[in-house]
Amino acid sequence: MPAPNRDGLKIVDVDVKDVRFPTSLGGHGSDAVHTDPDYSCAYVIITTESGKRGYGLTFTCGRGTEIIVFTIRSFKRFLLGKNASDIFADFAGFWRAITNESQMRWIGPEKGVTHLAVAAIVNSLWDLWARIENKPLWRLLSDMDPVELVSTIDFRYITDVITPEDAVELLRSKQAGKEERIEFLLENGYPCYTTQVGWLGYSDELVEELCDKYLKLGFTYFKVKVGRNFEDDYRRCSAVRRYIGDENVLMVDANQAWSVGQAIEWMKKLAPLKPMWIEEPTSPDDVLGHATISEALKPYGIGVATGEMCANRVLFKQFLQSGGMQYCQIDAARIGGVNEILAVYLMAEKLKVKLCPHAGGVGLCEMVQHLQFWDYASVSCTMEDRLIEYIDQQHEHFIDPCVVENAKYLAPQLPGYSTQFLQETLEKYTYPRGTEWEKMIKEGIFPQPDETEWANP
């Protein structure tokens, strides 16, 4: 599948918006570290000469989104006037150029704010490419020849684990049965778990109500937030275990709250409740700490899941090599967009680590479904012990929202990466001048932002 014809694909506009939802008002998304998140995103719209558009985003939690928006604006010069077809023809080269700009890289070479900005831009380009080909992104990726797909990845820093030649060979070895796997996905979807029952800001009554709701919806895997107070954690996790029964699966997530020793001791005390994994037990950068925790919890049958805050493919390489993760959790907006995520999937498959993507934030469920569908069709070719996270919020704001039935994501059908907002959503929730924000600020529900915070001129 060569890059599309160049006609009309000159990029003439790059628009970026700060879109925020007031989820902190209901405690939605609250955990041991993020106590009052307003689920948000920096949202990019790329427009070509012919009028074709690509939509991309990177998930954020409220304040700070404006910084990413300003950073995306500083990267516009990599896009304006360029032909999208030329970018796709040398996508790895474009990716390296934008992530290693000689002055911008000083404030974050492949990490931090600059990488979050890159993710939004790169995601919008993949959405554009899939729209041009009239395919959902997972089908675009699955239909690519292995050589072409591998050509989109920058392998610098990871060839000690996987080379381009290794990746091509791996993908070619998985071609047999691919069409049957695609048909299976179309007919059956992909299994998921819910985190909706486990927010720390929820009352006991609401947790019980949500457990009952999601059991009736067919869910068998439930995740609970922990890490602030052990007695409260044990009480809440015990209640969830009681509600869901021993036949279903419990996972827990500390969102980086603990030191290494504290994580081990805390989880030993929670072990009688039989959690399948502890997610993000300590600093997201502490590879060796995660390896120590993994080894200590192995006798208890508790795995370690991490990766949603992992900054780049190099950190993932070390986690995958060290035994520090038994469940690899990519985030569709944390590292540098689809290109870098493909590299992590390929390394995980080579090193035989299960991949269960992080989702739930604005647009994350919409994006990761495409990646995991591609993985089943073309990379790991299995669903054994693999799940996609699901949180039931903000989907109503997308033109092509994810659809979950009987605890399974249904295959996306529309062209693109499922990342386009409804125009009504932009009018209401663009910060701070969207109609909903103006109303809440006027009523004193949220403070008047300082002029320096305004990312939307």
N, C-alpha and C positions, 0 to 999 in steps of 0.2 A: 504494500500500500504506500506508494510514493507520496511525497508532500503534495498538497493540492495545487492546481494551476494558479499562477500568480495573479491573474487578472482580477482587479478590484479588491485585492487583499492588502493594499497599503494601509497601515494603521494611521488614522487621522485624528483620533481622540482617545484619551485615557481619563476617565472620570473616576473619582474615588469618594466614598461617603462613609461617615461615621454613623452606624446604625446600632441603636441600643434598645434593649427591652428591660422594663423595671422588675426583673424577677426577684430582686432582694425584698420586695414588699411581701412576698409570700414564703420566703425562706427557700425558694426553689434553687437547687444547685449548691446549697450550703454544705460545707464540710469542715474538717478540723482546722484548715488553713484559710480557706476562702469563705469567710463568715457572712458576707453580704454581697454576693456577686450580682451584677446586672449583666445578664448574658448579652453579648454584643459582638460586632464584627466590623472590620474594615472591608468595605465592599467595592470591588473594582468592576468597571464596565469598559471594555475595549471595543471601539467602533472602527470598522474598516471603510475604505472608500466606497465599496459597493453597498454599505449599510449592514453587513453582517456583524454580529456582536458576540462577544464572549464575556461571561460573567464569572467572577471568582471572589473568594473571601478568605479571611483568616479570622478565627474565633478569638475573642477577647472577653474580659469580664467587667467592662465599664470604664472607669478612669484609666487612662493610658492608651485607649483606642486612638485618641487624637494624635499621639506620637507616631503610631504606625501609619496613620493616614498621611501625615506630613512626610514620612519616610518614603511612602509609595510615590508621592508627588515628586520627590527628588530623583526617583528612578525612571520618570517618564521619558527621559532622553534616550533610554535604551529601546524604547518602543515607537515613539512618534516618528513617522516617516519611513519606518521599516516595513518590509513586506512580510506578512505572517508566514507565507509559504517558505521564505528564506529562513525564518526562525525555525520552522518545523524540520527543514532539511538538515539543519545543524543544531538541533535542540540542545545537545550536550554542550556545544560550544557557546551557545547563548547563555545557558544556565551557568557555566563557569564564569563567563564575562560579567554577568549581573551580580553573582555572589562574591566576586573577587575584584570589584572596582577598586582601583588603587587607593582612593581616599576613603570611600565609605567602609571598606573592610576593616579599617582601624577601629571602628566602633562596634564591630561584630562580624568577624569573618566566619560565615556560615553558622551564626547563632544569634540569639537575642532579637531585638527589634528589627534589625535589617533582614534577618531570615524570615521573620513573620511577614514582613512586607513583601519579600520575594515570593513567599508561598501564595499570597493573594494574586499577584501578577501571573505567576506560572499556572496557577489553577484556572485563571481566566483564559489563558492561551489554550490549555487543553480543552476547556469547554468550547472555545471557538473552533478548534480543530474537529471535535466530535460533531458539532453542529454543521460544519461544512460537509462532513462525510455522511451526515444524516443518520448518525448512530448514537446510542447511549455510550458513554465513555467506556464502560466495561466491555462492550462489543468492539469498539475501536481497538482497545488494547488486545483483546483476545484474537482479533482478526489479523493483527500485525504479524508479518514474518519475524522470526526471532532476531535476525540480523538487524532489521529496522528498529524493533523495539529496543534492543540493546544499544543502538546508536544514540538513543535519547538520554543515556545515563552517563554521568561523569564518574569514572571509576578511580579517579585519583584518591589516594589514601586507603583504598580498600582492596587493592590487588593481591595483598598477602592472604586474603580470604577468598576472593573471587575475582577472576579476570573477565574481560569481555568475551574471550573465547570460552571460558567455563560457563558463562551465563547463556551463550548461544547454544552450547551443547546441552545444558540443563533444559532449556525451553524446547529444543528439538526432541529431547527424550520424552517429553510429555505431550507430543502432538497426537499420538494414538488415543483415540477415544474422546478427543476434545469436543467434537460435535455432539456426542452423546451426553457429555457433561453439561454442555450449554443447554441442551433440551431438558435435562434434569432440573437445571436452575429455573428455566422458564416455567416448568410445571410445578416445581416444589418450593422454590425460594431458598433462603439461607437462615439457619437458626440464630436466635438472639437471646440475650438476657436483659433483665430490667434492673435499673438503678433507681427507679422512681420511688420505691418503697423506703429508701435508705437515707434520705437527706437528714442531716443533724438538726435542722431547724424545724422538723415536723413533729407534731404531737404524737403521743402513743396511740391515740384514737385514730388519727389519720393513717399512721403506719399500718394498723390492723385493717383498716378499710381498704388501703391500697393493696395489701397482700391478698386479701379476698378478691379484689378486682382482677389482679393480674393472674392469679390462679385460674379464675374463670375464663381468662383470655388465652389460657393454654401455656403460660410460662412455667418453666421448671427450674430456672436459674435466677437467683435473686442476690443483688449486691447491696451491702449496708456500709455506710460511712462510719469510721471509728477514729479514735486517736486523741480525743480531748480529755476524757475522764474514763478510767477503766471500769469503775462500778456502773457507770451509765452505759458504757459499751456492752458490758456483759448482760445487763438487763435488757437492752434493746435487741441485741443479737439473739438472746435466748427467746425473746418474744417472737422475733421473725422466724426462728427455727421452729418454734411451737406452731406458729400459724401455717408454715409451708410444709411441715412434716419432715420426717427423716428421709423420705423417698426423694425429696427434691434437694437442690444444691444451693449452698450458701457461699458467698464470697464476701470479703471485707476489704475496705479501701481506706488507708490512713492519710493519703494525700501529703506525703513527705513530712509527717508530724514528728517522727521519732529519731533518736540516735540509733546506732546499730544495736547496741546492747539492750536498749529499751524496747526496740522492735521485737527482739528475740524473746525477751521475758514476757512482754504483753501478749504475744501470739501463743506462747506456751500455755498461758492461762485461758486463752480463748479456744485452744485446741479441742476441748471436750465437745464444742459445738460443731466440730468437723467442717471448718471452712475449707473450700477447695484451694483458694489462694488468698494471699495478702498482697494488696496492690499498693505500690509506691510507699513502702514502709519507711524509707529514709530519703536523704537528699537525692534528687534525680540525677545528679552528676557522680554519685559515689558508686562506681562500678565494683570495687573490691568489697565495699560494705554490703552491697546487695548479694555478692557471692558468699560472704560470711553468713548472712541471714538465710540464704537458700540452703546452705549446708546444714545449718543448725536446725532448720525446720523440716528437713527431709524425713527424719524418723517419725514425725507427726503427720506425714502425708499432706503437708501444706506447701504449695508451690508459691513462687514469687512472680507477680505480674508487674511490669513497669514499661515505661517508654513514652507515655503521653507528653511528658515534659522534656524528653530527650532532644537535644538541640540539633543533631545532625547524624549522618550515616556513620561517622567515625565513632561516636559514642555508642551507637547501636552495635557496631562491629565488636567493640570491647565487651559490651554486655553479653552478646551472643557467644563470644569466645570464652568468657570467664565462668559461665554457668550461673551468672547473676540473675538471669531471668528464665523461667520455665514457660512463661507466656509473654510473648512480645507484643507490645501495644503501641503501634504507630498511631499518630494523630495526623489527620489529613491537612492540617494547617500549621503544625508546630515546626516541622522541618521544611525544606525548600520545595514544597509542592510535589506534584506527581512524580517528576523525574527522580528525585532523591528517594521517594517512598518505594519506587520500583526496585531500587538497589537494596533496600532493607528487606523486602520480600524475598529477593533472590538469595541474599546472605542467610536469612532465616531458614529457607528451604535447604540450602547446602549444609547448614549446621544442624538441621533437624530440630528446630525450636518452633513450637506452635505459635501461630500468629492470631491474636484476638484483638482487633483494633478498638481503640478508644473512640467513643462518640458521645453524643448527648448535647454538646454545645451547639450554638447557632450554625446550622448547615453541616455539622459533622456527620450526623446520621445519613444525610443525603449523599455526602461524598464517599464515606468509607464503604457503603454498600457496593459501589462500583469496584473498589479495589479488592474487596474480598470475593466478589463474584469472579473477577479476573483470576485471582489466586486459585480458586477451585477449578476454573476452566483450563488454566494454562501453567500453573506453577506447582502447588502442593497436590492438587487434584484430590483432596480429601477434606471432609468436614469433621473428622474425628477429633474430639476435644477442642474444637474451634467454634467460636461464637462472635457475633457482632454485638456490641453494647447498644441498648436502645433506651432512650428517654423520651417521653411523650410530651414535648413542648417545642414551640416555635415552628412546627412543620406546616402549620396553616398559612404561614407567610410566604411559602414558595409556590411557584407555578407548577413545579414537578416534585411534590413532596414524597418522601419515602412512604411506603405503605407496608404495614406489618399486620399479618393475619395469622392467628394460631401460633404466635411466637416465632414467626418467620418473616424476614424481609422478602417481599415479592420483587421480582426482577424489574429494574427500571426499563421503561420502554421508549421514552422520548429522547430525542437527540440531545447530547450535551452531558454535563456533569451534575445536573439537578441543582444548580446553584443560583438560578435567577429568582429574585424577589418579585412579588406582586408590586405593581406601582403604588397601590394603596398603602402597602407597608412602608415604602420609602417616604411617602407623604406624611405618615403618622409618626414614624419612629426614627427618622434621621435626626441626629442630636446636634444642637439643642433646639432647632427651629421646626422640627416636626410637630404636627398639631397635638399629639399626645404629650410630648415633652413640654411644649409651651403651656399646656393646661396644668400639668403636674407642678411645674416650676411656679406658675402664677398662684396655685393653691397652696404653695409652701410644702408640698409633699417631698420635693427635692429642692436643694438650694439653687439659687441663681448662679450659673457658672461664670467664672472669671473670663474676661475676653481672651486671655492667653490660652484657655482650654478649648476655644471654639475651633474645631477642625474643618468646619464647613463655611467658607467665606460667602 
